[in-house]
Amino acid sequence: MTLGLTVRAPGRVNLIGEHTDYNHGLVLPAAIDLEIRIDLVPRDDRLVRLELVADGDLGQLDLDAIGAPSGGWLDYVAGVARELSHAGLPIGGFDG
């Protein structure tokens, strides 16, 4: 039996200095009361299947065939997967 896990990313806004913190510039971030959470169960293949709790929308992504952006929310997941892969980090499929 494969155990799942939950990961969380807190929300923040930059009051000044948008895109400067990772470029070593001045920035004034502030925490906000929004966040993103994902409950996931790893898969043995390279397929990512996601469901948005807010509206039940389903998305699917093959990590071996990440296509061009489609303009939807799944593009965020595809972009992270693409960059992790380009950085040489191991990625695998999951249901979330």
Secondary structure, 3 states (H helix, E strand, C coil): CCCCEEEEEEEEEECCCCCCHHHCCCCCEEEEEEEEEEEEEECCCCEEEEECCCCCCEEEEECCCCCCCCCCCHHHHHHHHHHHHHCCCCCCCEEC
